[in-house]
């Protein structure tokens, strides 16, 4: 991401990113939490109309 190995959210070990806690994905680009997929005032992920993938419904 932007020329920074593992998006600045992990370390590269033999060409594979080892993500810091709270991050996942090939380049550590995805948060591990579903927080970005929950509307304010709700507790439903994606309004119960789908699933959360990399912080998007």
Biopython code that builds the backbone (N, CA, C, O; Angstrom):
import numpy as np
from Bio.PDB.StructureBuilder import StructureBuilder

atoms = [
    (1, "UNK", "N", (0.859, -1.177, 0.000)),
    (1, "UNK", "CA", (0.000, 0.000, 0.000)),
    (1, "UNK", "C", (0.895, 1.227, 0.000)),
    (1, "UNK", "O", (1.702, 1.412, 0.911)),
    (2, "UNK", "N", (0.758, 2.049, -1.000)),
    (2, "UNK", "CA", (1.537, 3.280, -1.128)),
    (2, "UNK", "C", (3.036, 3.033, -0.986)),
    (2, "UNK", "O", (3.755, 3.876, -0.448)),
    (3, "UNK", "N", (3.515, 1.874, -1.468)),
    (3, "UNK", "CA", (4.939, 1.582, -1.440)),
    (3, "UNK", "C", (5.472, 1.156, -0.086)),
    (3, "UNK", "O", (6.680, 0.973, 0.064)),
    (4, "UNK", "N", (4.610, 0.992, 0.898)),
    (4, "UNK", "CA", (5.029, 0.579, 2.227)),
    (4, "UNK", "C", (4.694, -0.905, 2.378)),
    (4, "UNK", "O", (3.548, -1.313, 2.189)),
    (5, "UNK", "N", (5.701, -1.703, 2.719)),
    (5, "UNK", "CA", (5.457, -3.130, 2.903)),
    (5, "UNK", "C", (4.373, -3.363, 3.947)),
    (5, "UNK", "O", (4.380, -2.757, 5.019)),
    (6, "UNK", "N", (3.458, -4.236, 3.619)),
    (6, "UNK", "CA", (2.376, -4.645, 4.520)),
    (6, "UNK", "C", (1.559, -3.450, 5.011)),
    (6, "UNK", "O", (0.985, -3.490, 6.099)),
    (7, "UNK", "N", (1.510, -2.402, 4.216)),
    (7, "UNK", "CA", (0.689, -1.241, 4.527)),
    (7, "UNK", "C", (1.080, -0.525, 5.803)),
    (7, "UNK", "O", (0.310, 0.286, 6.319)),
    (8, "UNK", "N", (2.270, -0.812, 6.320)),
    (8, "UNK", "CA", (2.684, -0.193, 7.570)),
    (8, "UNK", "C", (1.980, -0.799, 8.774)),
    (8, "UNK", "O", (2.063, -0.272, 9.883)),
    (9, "UNK", "N", (1.273, -1.930, 8.545)),
    (9, "UNK", "CA", (0.502, -2.563, 9.619)),
    (9, "UNK", "C", (0.971, -3.984, 9.897)),
    (9, "UNK", "O", (0.223, -4.808, 10.423)),
    (10, "UNK", "N", (2.211, -4.256, 9.537)),
    (10, "UNK", "CA", (2.761, -5.586, 9.753)),
    (10, "UNK", "C", (4.185, -5.645, 9.246)),
    (10, "UNK", "O", (4.741, -4.640, 8.804)),
    (11, "UNK", "N", (4.774, -6.834, 9.313)),
    (11, "UNK", "CA", (6.132, -7.030, 8.828)),
    (11, "UNK", "C", (6.133, -8.085, 7.733)),
    (11, "UNK", "O", (5.319, -9.009, 7.736)),
    (12, "UNK", "N", (7.057, -7.930, 6.803)),
    (12, "UNK", "CA", (7.182, -8.862, 5.692)),
    (12, "UNK", "C", (8.208, -9.928, 6.064)),
    (12, "UNK", "O", (9.341, -9.608, 6.423)),
    (13, "UNK", "N", (7.811, -11.182, 5.976)),
    (13, "UNK", "CA", (8.685, -12.300, 6.297)),
    (13, "UNK", "C", (8.666, -13.261, 5.113)),
    (13, "UNK", "O", (7.680, -13.964, 4.896)),
    (14, "UNK", "N", (9.753, -13.291, 4.348)),
    (14, "UNK", "CA", (9.867, -14.155, 3.160)),
    (14, "UNK", "C", (8.735, -13.900, 2.168)),
    (14, "UNK", "O", (8.190, -14.835, 1.581)),
    (15, "UNK", "N", (8.390, -12.631, 1.989)),
    (15, "UNK", "CA", (7.373, -12.258, 1.014)),
    (15, "UNK", "C", (5.941, -12.383, 1.500)),
    (15, "UNK", "O", (5.006, -12.168, 0.728)),
    (16, "UNK", "N", (5.752, -12.727, 2.768)),
    (16, "UNK", "CA", (4.411, -12.865, 3.338)),
    (16, "UNK", "C", (4.268, -11.885, 4.499)),
    (16, "UNK", "O", (5.137, -11.803, 5.367)),
    (17, "UNK", "N", (3.160, -11.141, 4.503)),
    (17, "UNK", "CA", (2.922, -10.183, 5.582)),
    (17, "UNK", "C", (2.454, -10.886, 6.846)),
    (17, "UNK", "O", (1.575, -11.747, 6.813)),
    (18, "UNK", "N", (3.057, -10.501, 7.949)),
    (18, "UNK", "CA", (2.609, -10.925, 9.269)),
    (18, "UNK", "C", (2.017, -9.680, 9.908)),
    (18, "UNK", "O", (2.739, -8.783, 10.342)),
    (19, "UNK", "N", (0.689, -9.640, 9.958)),
    (19, "UNK", "CA", (-0.034, -8.435, 10.360)),
    (19, "UNK", "C", (0.001, -8.191, 11.862)),
    (19, "UNK", "O", (0.046, -9.118, 12.670)),
    (20, "UNK", "N", (-0.022, -6.900, 12.205)),
    (20, "UNK", "CA", (-0.149, -6.498, 13.600)),
    (20, "UNK", "C", (-1.552, -6.844, 14.077)),
    (20, "UNK", "O", (-2.461, -7.041, 13.271)),
    (21, "UNK", "N", (-1.720, -6.916, 15.383)),
    (21, "UNK", "CA", (-3.031, -7.189, 15.958)),
    (21, "UNK", "C", (-4.038, -6.156, 15.458)),
    (21, "UNK", "O", (-3.752, -4.959, 15.431)),
    (22, "UNK", "N", (-5.201, -6.625, 15.068)),
    (22, "UNK", "CA", (-6.259, -5.743, 14.589)),
    (22, "UNK", "C", (-6.314, -5.627, 13.079)),
    (22, "UNK", "O", (-7.206, -4.972, 12.540)),
    (23, "UNK", "N", (-5.355, -6.266, 12.376)),
    (23, "UNK", "CA", (-5.296, -6.181, 10.915)),
    (23, "UNK", "C", (-5.147, -7.565, 10.302)),
    (23, "UNK", "O", (-4.587, -8.471, 10.918)),
    (24, "UNK", "N", (-5.654, -7.720, 9.081)),
    (24, "UNK", "CA", (-5.567, -8.987, 8.362)),
    (24, "UNK", "C", (-5.556, -8.709, 6.865)),
    (24, "UNK", "O", (-5.733, -7.569, 6.437)),
    (25, "UNK", "N", (-5.351, -9.733, 6.086)),
    (25, "UNK", "CA", (-5.336, -9.607, 4.633)),
    (25, "UNK", "C", (-3.938, -9.761, 4.077)),
    (25, "UNK", "O", (-2.951, -9.723, 4.812)),
    (26, "UNK", "N", (-3.866, -9.935, 2.777)),
    (26, "UNK", "CA", (-2.590, -10.165, 2.101)),
    (26, "UNK", "C", (-1.585, -9.061, 2.372)),
    (26, "UNK", "O", (-0.390, -9.321, 2.508)),
    (27, "UNK", "N", (-2.071, -7.820, 2.453)),
    (27, "UNK", "CA", (-1.197, -6.669, 2.714)),
    (27, "UNK", "C", (-1.555, -5.975, 4.023)),
    (27, "UNK", "O", (-1.239, -4.801, 4.215)),
    (28, "UNK", "N", (-2.212, -6.702, 4.923)),
    (28, "UNK", "CA", (-2.652, -6.143, 6.214)),
    (28, "UNK", "C", (-3.551, -4.928, 6.003)),
    (28, "UNK", "O", (-3.503, -3.969, 6.774)),
    (29, "UNK", "N", (-4.371, -4.976, 4.953)),
    (29, "UNK", "CA", (-5.206, -3.844, 4.583)),
    (29, "UNK", "C", (-6.595, -3.869, 5.216)),
    (29, "UNK", "O", (-7.323, -2.880, 5.122)),
    (30, "UNK", "N", (-6.978, -4.965, 5.854)),
    (30, "UNK", "CA", (-8.335, -5.103, 6.379)),
    (30, "UNK", "C", (-8.354, -5.134, 7.903)),
    (30, "UNK", "O", (-7.574, -5.856, 8.523)),
    (31, "UNK", "N", (-9.256, -4.341, 8.511)),
    (31, "UNK", "CA", (-9.398, -4.423, 9.960)),
    (31, "UNK", "C", (-10.047, -5.756, 10.334)),
    (31, "UNK", "O", (-10.858, -6.285, 9.574)),
    (32, "UNK", "N", (-9.696, -6.296, 11.495)),
    (32, "UNK", "CA", (-10.290, -7.559, 11.933)),
    (32, "UNK", "C", (-11.655, -7.346, 12.570)),
    (32, "UNK", "O", (-12.391, -8.311, 12.777)),
    (33, "UNK", "N", (-12.004, -6.123, 12.880)),
    (33, "UNK", "CA", (-13.286, -5.814, 13.499)),
    (33, "UNK", "C", (-14.342, -5.498, 12.437)),
    (33, "UNK", "O", (-14.011, -5.074, 11.330)),
    (34, "UNK", "N", (-15.589, -5.704, 12.779)),
    (34, "UNK", "CA", (-16.706, -5.370, 11.891)),
    (34, "UNK", "C", (-17.223, -3.961, 12.147)),
    (34, "UNK", "O", (-18.251, -3.575, 11.591)),
    (35, "UNK", "N", (-16.537, -3.192, 12.972)),
    (35, "UNK", "CA", (-16.997, -1.869, 13.401)),
    (35, "UNK", "C", (-17.405, -0.961, 12.240)),
    (35, "UNK", "O", (-18.393, -0.234, 12.344)),
    (36, "UNK", "N", (-16.658, -0.994, 11.142)),
    (36, "UNK", "CA", (-16.965, -0.131, 10.001)),
    (36, "UNK", "C", (-18.230, -0.552, 9.269)),
    (36, "UNK", "O", (-18.731, 0.194, 8.427)),
    (37, "UNK", "N", (-18.755, -1.734, 9.575)),
    (37, "UNK", "CA", (-19.944, -2.263, 8.901)),
    (37, "UNK", "C", (-21.201, -2.149, 9.757)),
    (37, "UNK", "O", (-22.240, -2.716, 9.416)),
    (38, "UNK", "N", (-21.111, -1.423, 10.862)),
    (38, "UNK", "CA", (-22.256, -1.257, 11.752)),
    (38, "UNK", "C", (-22.650, 0.215, 11.764)),
    (38, "UNK", "O", (-21.842, 1.082, 12.099)),
    (39, "UNK", "N", (-23.895, 0.487, 11.395)),
    (39, "UNK", "CA", (-24.391, 1.863, 11.338)),
    (39, "UNK", "C", (-24.499, 2.438, 12.748)),
    (39, "UNK", "O", (-24.758, 1.703, 13.701)),
    (40, "UNK", "N", (-24.302, 3.757, 12.885)),
    (40, "UNK", "CA", (-24.451, 4.391, 14.197)),
    (40, "UNK", "C", (-25.838, 4.098, 14.777)),
    (40, "UNK", "O", (-26.842, 4.194, 14.072)),
    (41, "UNK", "N", (-25.886, 3.748, 16.041)),
    (41, "UNK", "CA", (-27.150, 3.466, 16.709)),
    (41, "UNK", "C", (-27.672, 2.056, 16.477)),
    (41, "UNK", "O", (-28.758, 1.712, 16.943)),
    (42, "UNK", "N", (-26.915, 1.244, 15.766)),
    (42, "UNK", "CA", (-27.330, -0.124, 15.469)),
    (42, "UNK", "C", (-26.302, -1.103, 16.029)),
    (42, "UNK", "O", (-25.176, -0.726, 16.352)),
    (43, "UNK", "N", (-26.705, -2.347, 16.136)),
    (43, "UNK", "CA", (-25.756, -3.387, 16.523)),
    (43, "UNK", "C", (-25.671, -4.454, 15.438)),
    (43, "UNK", "O", (-24.958, -5.447, 15.587)),
    (44, "UNK", "N", (-26.408, -4.241, 14.335)),
    (44, "UNK", "CA", (-26.463, -5.212, 13.247)),
    (44, "UNK", "C", (-25.354, -4.972, 12.228)),
    (44, "UNK", "O", (-25.189, -3.861, 11.723)),
    (45, "UNK", "N", (-24.606, -6.014, 11.936)),
    (45, "UNK", "CA", (-23.574, -5.934, 10.903)),
    (45, "UNK", "C", (-24.264, -5.845, 9.546)),
    (45, "UNK", "O", (-25.061, -6.711, 9.188)),
    (46, "UNK", "N", (-23.956, -4.806, 8.806)),
    (46, "UNK", "CA", (-24.514, -4.573, 7.470)),
    (46, "UNK", "C", (-26.040, -4.569, 7.476)),
    (46, "UNK", "O", (-26.668, -4.938, 6.483)),
    (47, "UNK", "N", (-26.630, -4.155, 8.583)),
    (47, "UNK", "CA", (-28.087, -4.081, 8.680)),
    (47, "UNK", "C", (-28.762, -5.424, 8.467)),
    (47, "UNK", "O", (-29.918, -5.482, 8.050)),
    (48, "UNK", "N", (-28.043, -6.504, 8.753)),
    (48, "UNK", "CA", (-28.535, -7.872, 8.536)),
    (48, "UNK", "C", (-28.868, -8.148, 7.071)),
    (48, "UNK", "O", (-29.717, -8.987, 6.772)),
    (49, "UNK", "N", (-28.194, -7.437, 6.151)),
    (49, "UNK", "CA", (-28.447, -7.624, 4.717)),
    (49, "UNK", "C", (-27.205, -8.082, 3.974)),
    (49, "UNK", "O", (-27.113, -7.896, 2.760)),
    (50, "UNK", "N", (-26.269, -8.663, 4.657)),
    (50, "UNK", "CA", (-25.044, -9.113, 4.003)),
    (50, "UNK", "C", (-23.975, -9.382, 5.036)),
    (50, "UNK", "O", (-24.262, -9.593, 6.214)),
    (51, "UNK", "N", (-22.749, -9.371, 4.577)),
    (51, "UNK", "CA", (-21.638, -9.640, 5.475)),
    (51, "UNK", "C", (-20.571, -8.564, 5.305)),
    (51, "UNK", "O", (-20.536, -7.852, 4.302)),
    (52, "UNK", "N", (-19.722, -8.464, 6.289)),
    (52, "UNK", "CA", (-18.665, -7.462, 6.302)),
    (52, "UNK", "C", (-17.380, -8.080, 5.755)),
    (52, "UNK", "O", (-16.904, -9.097, 6.261)),
    (53, "UNK", "N", (-16.832, -7.462, 4.727)),
    (53, "UNK", "CA", (-15.587, -7.937, 4.126)),
    (53, "UNK", "C", (-14.631, -6.760, 4.018)),
    (53, "UNK", "O", (-14.852, -5.838, 3.234)),
    (54, "UNK", "N", (-13.594, -6.799, 4.791)),
    (54, "UNK", "CA", (-12.567, -5.755, 4.759)),
    (54, "UNK", "C", (-13.159, -4.374, 5.061)),
    (54, "UNK", "O", (-12.781, -3.378, 4.443)),
    (55, "UNK", "N", (-14.086, -4.329, 6.014)),
    (55, "UNK", "CA", (-14.667, -3.063, 6.434)),
    (55, "UNK", "C", (-15.758, -2.530, 5.536)),
    (55, "UNK", "O", (-16.175, -1.383, 5.692)),
    (56, "UNK", "N", (-16.239, -3.343, 4.584)),
    (56, "UNK", "CA", (-17.313, -2.922, 3.681)),
    (56, "UNK", "C", (-18.394, -3.986, 3.631)),
    (56, "UNK", "O", (-18.115, -5.184, 3.693)),
    (57, "UNK", "N", (-19.640, -3.524, 3.517)),
    (57, "UNK", "CA", (-20.772, -4.454, 3.415)),
    (57, "UNK", "C", (-20.914, -4.951, 1.989)),
    (57, "UNK", "O", (-21.809, -5.743, 1.698)),
]
sb = StructureBuilder()
sb.init_structure("model")
sb.init_model(0)
sb.init_chain("A")
sb.init_seg("    ")
for serial, (resi, resn, name, xyz) in enumerate(atoms, 1):
    if name == "N":
        sb.init_residue(resn, " ", resi, " ")
    sb.init_atom(name, np.array(xyz, "f"), 0.0, 1.0, " ", f" {name:<3s}", serial, name[0])
structure = sb.get_structure()
